[in-house]
Amino acid sequence: MDMTGAIFQLENLLVKNCKIQKVLPAMFASDAEVNIVTVIVACPDGSTHTIRAYKEEAQALREFVRSKM
C-alpha cells in the first residue's frame, strides 16, 4: 500500500500510541458513495488530530483503518 498523504499521517500517529477515535462516515456506510473520509485520532498526551482524505485516497484510508481495527 502507498504510504503517502493521509495514510502516512495516520500511521505516524498510530506508531506514537494514538488511537482511532472516530471515522466519518461510519465504517458500515457504503464505500461506493464515500468521497471524503475524516478520521479523528486521540493521543496519550491529550491532543486530538483530524485527518481528511478525498476521492481515491479516501477509499485507501478506509481500507487502512479497517486493517487496523
C-alpha positions in Angstrom: 0.0 0.0 0.0 1.2 3.5 -0.8 2.1 5.3 2.4 1.6 8.9 1.4 -0.7 11.7 2.5 -3.5 10.8 4.9 -2.4 7.2 5.4 1.1 8.2 6.2 -0.2 10.8 8.8 -2.4 8.2 10.4 0.4 5.6 10.5 2.7 8.1 12.2 0.1 8.8 14.9 -0.6 5.1 15.5 3.1 4.5 16.0 3.0 7.1 18.8 0.3 5.0 20.5 -2.5 7.3 19.4 -5.9 5.6 18.9 -8.5 5.9 16.2 -11.5 7.6 18.0 -13.9 8.0 15.2 -14.3 7.5 11.4 -16.8 9.6 9.4 -18.8 8.5 7.7 -19.2 5.4 9.8 -17.4 2.3 8.6 -20.7 0.5 7.9 -21.6 3.1 5.3 -21.4 2.1 1.7 -17.9 2.7 0.5 -19.1 3.2 -3.1 -20.7 6.5 -2.1 -17.8 7.8 0.0 -15.7 10.7 -1.5 -14.5 12.2 1.8 -13.3 10.4 4.9 -12.5 12.0 8.2 -10.5 10.1 10.9 -10.3 11.6 14.4 -7.3 10.3 16.4 -6.7 10.8 20.1 -3.2 10.7 21.5 -1.9 9.8 25.0 -0.8 13.4 25.5 -4.4 14.6 25.3 -4.1 16.0 21.8 -6.7 15.2 19.1 -5.9 15.1 15.3 -8.2 15.2 12.4 -7.1 13.6 9.1 -9.1 14.0 5.9 -8.8 12.2 2.6 -10.7 12.8 -0.6 -11.7 10.5 -3.6 -9.3 7.6 -4.2 -7.3 8.4 -1.1 -10.5 8.2 0.9 -11.1 4.6 -0.2 -7.5 3.7 0.6 -7.7 5.3 4.0 -10.9 3.4 4.9 -9.2 0.1 3.9 -6.2 1.0 6.0 -8.4 1.8 9.0 -10.3 -1.4 8.5 -7.0 -3.3 8.7 -6.1 -1.7 12.0 -9.5 -2.3 13.7 
